[in-house]
Amino acid sequence: MSIKTTADVIVAGAGPAGAMAAIAAARKGADTLLIERSGCAGGIWTSGLLSWMLDVTNKGGILKELCARIESADEGYYARFGNFITFPESVKLTLEEMLAEAGVRVLYYTQVTGCEKEGNRLTKVITQSKAGRIDFTAKQFVDATGDGDLAALAGCSFEMGKPGDGGMQPASLIALMTGVDPDEVREYNNTLPYLPGKSAKERMFDLMNGIGITPSYRSPSFFHIKDGIWLVMTVHAYGVNPLDPESLTRATIENRAELKKQEEALRALGGPWKNMRIVETAPYIGIREARRIKGKYTVTVDDAIEGKKHEDAVCTVQFELDVHPLLKDHKGGEEHRNIRTKPYDIPLRALESADIDNLLLAGRLISGDFLAHSSYRVSGDAAALGEAAGAEAARRVLTGEGIQ
């Protein structure tokens, strides 16, 4: 095996943030290596199957290009509230085309397990794969792992969960479904504008609750993609520790079993549901929050309430606060009820590690507080933050800024 082990920029994690970071860095002219633990790029969009892209309407750049490519191939479209819906497989293929065109070196099936430093600078990342241990050196690094794995390995300070008790938002295992005619279940289609009266989520909850399968996610959502294919988000796993493999395993197994029970009950209901079939559950359970790495600026809920602007803004967040209930027994919306926000900026400083000079942060792991995180964690904002981090990493390499 022959792998080039040096790069200008190394991006850890190929989710919405990491893929965009790598494309941005390579397009700027930096020799870029993208390292990913799974077998595809796209993260929650692909390995997580949640190809329902939130907070994309005001985003340009690489995310807009991605959506345009998919839309032009008639594989996706802008739906309710301007969110973009597509097939997970379409995202995989399109991202890989864009990565290849940019000249990004992509390495799948590889986990970042350690790093080395000189003072307050990273010098290399340590990885493990079927090839064993391989060390990679670079001038600039981007942590886009979602959970902040590289930053934690480098000794960066971070916060997790709700202040005080450390409560974490639930995880969700997403599924793909077929066998249901969208015309026959229009009222339950969460992709389209809601019909008068109740939302599609409320109608689906009432249906499921009425047949004795009260879903653990009280806003169960069926998104029609196209051609009889649906995206299903109807389960929650509470009390999950995203850094504990035993906790993640238990949550995944429980969510998968619940999805099967839901399928069986709806099929037994007959009518438009008689041929319903879950054809796939996601390879990875969807995680809403883990580490929030300390940066040179911390995005706060007050920023969101004020609609704060910054001269070094790299992303404007339009999505509202959205803390999914922390406990199974809940009333809903307890954490952010009656808090109203305005579109607000995230500055580049929130993407700059406070502890490591040549480490940039991308996606939901950037520096922010518990409540603000619940709005900027969605994938449209993660993608924009990734593009900004990748472009900044390349700029530093090409200008020699801070390079020792």
Salt bridges, closest charged atoms under 4 A:
ASP8 OD1 - LYS139 NZ 3.62
ASP31 OD2 - LYS4 NZ 2.86
ASP31 OD2 - ARG105 NH2 3.25
ASP55 OD1 - LYS59 NZ 3.53
GLU65 OE2 - ARG27 NH2 2.93
GLU65 OE2 - ARG69 NH2 3.04
ASP74 OD2 - LYS226 NZ 3.08
GLU89 OE1 - LYS92 NZ 3.15
GLU101 OE1 - ARG69 NH2 2.71
GLU116 OE1 - LYS124 NZ 3.80
GLU116 OE2 - ARG133 NH2 3.82
ASP135 OD2 - LYS124 NZ 3.82
ASP135 OD1 - ARG133 NE 2.85
ASP147 OD1 - ARG364 NH2 3.05
ASP149 OD1 - ARG291 NH1 2.98
GLU159 OE1 - ARG292 NH2 3.28
GLU187 OE1 - ARG203 NH1 3.61
ASP206 OD2 - LYS198 NZ 2.57
GLU263 OE1 - LYS260 NZ 2.84
GLU289 OE1 - ARG292 NH1 3.94
ASP312 OD2 - ARG349 NE 2.84
ASP322 OD2 - HIS324 NE2 3.42
ASP322 OD2 - ARG377 NH2 3.16
GLU335 OE1 - LYS162 NZ 3.00
ASP345 OD1 - LYS309 NZ 3.89
GLU352 OE2 - ARG396 NH2 2.64
ASP381 OD1 - LYS59 NZ 2.92
GLU392 OE2 - ARG395 NH2 2.88
GLU392 OE2 - ARG396 NE 2.87
GLU401 OE1 - ARG395 NH2 2.87
